[in-house]
Amino acid sequence: MAWPNAGLAHRPSVTGRHGAVASAHPLASLAGLSMLQQGGNAIDAAVAIAAALNVVEPFMSGAGGVGYMNIQVAGQSEPVVLDYIGRAPAAAEPERFDTPDGKDDGILSPLVPGALGGWLMALERFGSLDRATVFAPAIDLAENGFAVTIKGNWFMANSADRLRRWETSTEAYLHNSQTPAPGAILQQKNLARTFQMIVEGGADAFYRGPIAREIARFSQANGGLLTEDDLATYEPSWQTPISVNYRGYDIYCPPLPCSGMQYLQTLKIAEGFDMAAMGQNSAEYIHHLAEAMKLAVADRTTYAPDELAPTDYLLSDGYLAERRRTIDPDQAAYSGGERYTSTKHQEEVLAGSVESIMRESTTHFVAVDAAGNAVSCTQTLGGGFGSGVVHGSTGLSLNNFAHWFDLDPESPNVIAPGKRVEMCLAPSQTWKDGRPFMMVGTPGSFGIMQTTPQMMMNVLDYGFSIQAAIEAPRFRTMTGMELPVEGRIPSGVVEELRRKGHEVQLLDDWTPFVGGGQGIMIDPDSGAFFAGADPRRDGYALAY
């Protein structure tokens, strides 16, 4: 297979025929590749990557977080989705949050941590290696330490003040209360012990055993909501993905309340325009795609929190044709923004600022093997280090996903006991002729639903390699007419967008505000793998 624009990347796509992985940290990618080289499959590799990221990228994801895996099992006719999004605690009544900020971080903000349950459920059903083998790289990295990267230091430094509020967090991540410098060795011995207990006791150790008791003890002692019963009653779930066909390719993502419906709608609205003829990242292209995104955002904020929403109708050709006809080719439309409600504080957060980036601390990774198994996974702690609270002696910082609930009683996404939150994580799989062709995804909170279709269209409309598709400049619609764009977008394009009414904000040339994509393509002729990773993070792809 040939890609006419494959040479546009400054990094090469990594190729292999036995297996491939890509994640947001080279040591996590190496952990995944080592599983494949030991005879494991893509599911073993994915769980090894997830556990290693808990150690080397602790500000983004971990066992205390939440996520989705989009899994293709060799020989099956479509992928399956593993949902490990934790529910709100039983005590999560809106009045428990004294201020809107009370759910944003700190001891009140965690949902039930679902990630560990998801990892082990995937491993038990589809993996081929034992827990000791799969967790070995993460345990070694936690026990003996790893060298902090430059970007890792940046992310940690911007969360340091929050970590210092808690003695347990300071002990876990800071050196003498200071952020570890690039090249410093960070050890997490409590986390290593927690992972060893999981190897020995499985999910029971985490949800009904000593780890659960320590999480609940610490939470209750410090005014939190989580209880032993919240943990003991949690189970991940298997789901059927939703999908659309875009220009002959089947795109799969998790069902509602996952927000992925938004990018499926975006693609189908855009399909009615000749996007390829417009030219990649031309003013015409950005305008039409941005307007399609705004329409999809409006539907997502209305319907995604409701699992009984009419998904088939919302993805139907007739409905999306009606939406498409509302797009003015010469004038930007108003957007209500990414959230159903918006507090004054949220409105003042500048797009692309450190604060906005640290609110979107998520990770994406992919793995594939020669037998035909493939995993696309997005998981998160929420903000930087999630709640910012390491719970007792576990070494685990729990998520702050209560932030993604609303307190407005009119919102369909209002927080309530045991409720599932609208989930911005949305890992994709793209199939061609009944076989996997591409997996690509990104962190970025609700920006995930805007970055993901841009990467897909770079491949499907413009023939980019997976690495070029990930590296290409991106944009993101916000509230009103706001349109932040990376600084590599040409000035002439920016001026034309402004003439169409967009309030263009120039971001850095490379910014994690528009995500950190990782992806793999599978050559339909030879079966060879092409893996790509995002330089906006510490992304690294490996294959053999």
Rosetta blueprint (number, residue, H / E / L):
1 M L
2 A L
3 W L
4 P L
5 N L
6 A H
7 G H
8 L H
9 A L
10 H L
11 R L
12 P L
13 S L
14 V E
15 T E
16 G E
17 R L
18 H L
19 G E
20 A E
21 V E
22 A E
23 S E
24 A L
25 H L
26 P H
27 L H
28 A H
29 S H
30 L H
31 A H
32 G H
33 L H
34 S H
35 M H
36 L H
37 Q H
38 Q L
39 G L
40 G L
41 N L
42 A H
43 I H
44 D H
45 A H
46 A H
47 V H
48 A H
49 I H
50 A H
51 A H
52 A H
53 L H
54 N H
55 V H
56 V H
57 E L
58 P L
59 F L
60 M L
61 S L
62 G L
63 A L
64 G L
65 G L
66 V E
67 G E
68 Y E
69 M E
70 N E
71 I E
72 Q E
73 V L
74 A L
75 G L
76 Q L
77 S L
78 E L
79 P L
80 V E
81 V E
82 L E
83 D E
84 Y E
85 I L
86 G L
87 R L
88 A L
89 P L
90 A L
91 A L
92 A L
93 E L
94 P H
95 E H
96 R H
97 F L
98 D L
99 T L
100 P H
101 D H
102 G H
103 K H
104 D L
105 D L
106 G L
107 I L
108 L L
109 S L
110 P L
111 L L
112 V L
113 P L
114 G L
115 A H
116 L H
117 G H
118 G H
119 W H
120 L H
121 M H
122 A H
123 L H
124 E H
125 R H
126 F H
127 G L
128 S L
129 L L
130 D L
131 R H
132 A H
133 T H
134 V H
135 F H
136 A H
137 P H
138 A H
139 I H
140 D H
141 L H
142 A H
143 E H
144 N H
145 G L
146 F E
147 A E
148 V L
149 T L
150 I H
151 K H
152 G H
153 N H
154 W H
155 F H
156 M H
157 A H
158 N L
159 S L
160 A H
161 D H
162 R H
163 L H
164 R L
165 R L
166 W L
167 E H
168 T H
169 S H
170 T H
171 E H
172 A H
173 Y H
174 L L
175 H E
176 N L
177 S L
178 Q E
179 T L
180 P L
181 A L
182 P L
183 G L
184 A L
185 I E
186 L E
187 Q L
188 Q L
189 K H
190 N H
191 L H
192 A H
193 R H
194 T H
195 F H
196 Q H
197 M H
198 I H
199 V H
200 E H
201 G H
202 G H
203 A H
204 D H
205 A H
206 F H
207 Y H
208 R L
209 G L
210 P H
211 I H
212 A H
213 R H
214 E H
215 I H
216 A H
217 R H
218 F H
219 S H
220 Q H
221 A H
222 N L
223 G L
224 G L
225 L L
226 L L
227 T L
228 E H
229 D H
230 D H
231 L H
232 A H
233 T L
234 Y L
235 E L
236 P L
237 S E
238 W E
239 Q E
240 T L
241 P L
242 I E
243 S E
244 V E
245 N E
246 Y E
247 R L
248 G L
249 Y E
250 D E
251 I E
252 Y E
253 C E
254 P L
255 P L
256 L L
257 P L
258 C E
259 S L
260 G L
261 M H
262 Q H
263 Y H
264 L H
265 Q H
266 T H
267 L H
268 K H
269 I H
270 A H
271 E H
272 G L
273 F L
274 D L
275 M H
276 A H
277 A H
278 M H
279 G L
280 Q L
281 N L
282 S L
283 A H
284 E H
285 Y H
286 I H
287 H H
288 H H
289 L H
290 A H
291 E H
292 A H
293 M H
294 K H
295 L H
296 A H
297 V H
298 A H
299 D H
300 R H
301 T H
302 T H
303 Y H
304 A L
305 P L
306 D L
307 E L
308 L L
309 A L
310 P L
311 T H
312 D H
313 Y H
314 L H
315 L L
316 S L
317 D H
318 G H
319 Y H
320 L H
321 A H
322 E H
323 R H
324 R H
325 R H
326 T L
327 I L
328 D L
329 P L
330 D L
331 Q L
332 A L
333 A L
334 Y L
335 S E
336 G L
337 G L
338 E L
339 R L
340 Y L
341 T L
342 S L
343 T L
344 K H
345 H H
346 Q H
347 E H
348 E L
349 V L
350 L L
351 A L
352 G L
353 S L
354 V H
355 E H
356 S H
357 I H
358 M H
359 R L
360 E L
361 S E
362 T E
363 T E
364 H E
365 F E
366 V E
367 A E
368 V E
369 D E
370 A L
371 A L
372 G L
373 N L
374 A E
375 V E
376 S E
377 C E
378 T E
379 Q E
380 T E
381 L E
382 G E
383 G L
384 G L
385 F L
386 G L
387 S L
388 G L
389 V L
390 V E
391 H L
392 G H
393 S H
394 T H
395 G L
396 L L
397 S E
398 L L
399 N L
400 N L
401 F H
402 A H
403 H H
404 W H
405 F L
406 D E
407 L L
408 D L
409 P L
410 E L
411 S L
412 P L
413 N L
414 V E
415 I L
416 A L
417 P L
418 G L
419 K L
420 R L
421 V L
422 E L
423 M E
424 C L
425 L L
426 A L
427 P L
428 S L
429 Q E
430 T E
431 W E
432 K E
433 D L
434 G L
435 R E
436 P E
437 F E
438 M E
439 M E
440 V E
441 G E
442 T L
443 P L
444 G L
445 S H
446 F H
447 G H
448 I H
449 M H
450 Q H
451 T H
452 T H
453 P H
454 Q H
455 M H
456 M H
457 M H
458 N H
459 V H
460 L H
461 D L
462 Y L
463 G L
464 F L
465 S L
466 I H
467 Q H
468 A H
469 A H
470 I H
471 E H
472 A L
473 P L
474 R L
475 F E
476 R L
477 T L
478 M L
479 T L
480 G E
481 M L
482 E E
483 L E
484 P E
485 V E
486 E L
487 G L
488 R L
489 I L
490 P L
491 S H
492 G H
493 V H
494 V H
495 E H
496 E H
497 L H
498 R H
499 R H
500 K L
501 G L
502 H L
503 E E
504 V E
505 Q E
506 L E
507 L L
508 D L
509 D L
510 W L
511 T L
512 P H
513 F H
514 V H
515 G L
516 G L
517 G L
518 Q E
519 G E
520 I E
521 M E
522 I E
523 D L
524 P L
525 D L
526 S L
527 G L
528 A L
529 F E
530 F E
531 A E
532 G E
533 A E
534 D L
535 P L
536 R L
537 R L
538 D L
539 G L
540 Y E
541 A E
542 L E
543 A E
544 Y L
